[in-house]
Amino acid sequence: MGGPKVFAPVKVEAARRVIEDEWSSVCDQAELTKADRNRLWGRQFLNPFALYNY
């Protein structure tokens, strides 16, 4: 039987894809500077340690 652990990696991968695909558009809408974009990318969103051992 598939429990939450079976579906979690699929959900995480889907969320990661959406963030990567929409990042530029959302940053444009928020009028973020290039420095702000770079500061947030990989720190607030898609932090490599957030998914460690997932």
Rosetta blueprint (number, residue, H / E / L):
1 M L
2 G L
3 G L
4 P H
5 K H
6 V H
7 F H
8 A H
9 P H
10 V H
11 K H
12 V H
13 E H
14 A H
15 A H
16 R H
17 R H
18 V H
19 I H
20 E H
21 D H
22 E H
23 W H
24 S H
25 S H
26 V H
27 C H
28 D H
29 Q H
30 A L
31 E L
32 L L
33 T L
34 K H
35 A H
36 D H
37 R H
38 N H
39 R H
40 L H
41 W E
42 G L
43 R L
44 Q L
45 F E
46 L L
47 N L
48 P L
49 F L
50 A L
51 L L
52 Y L
53 N L
54 Y L
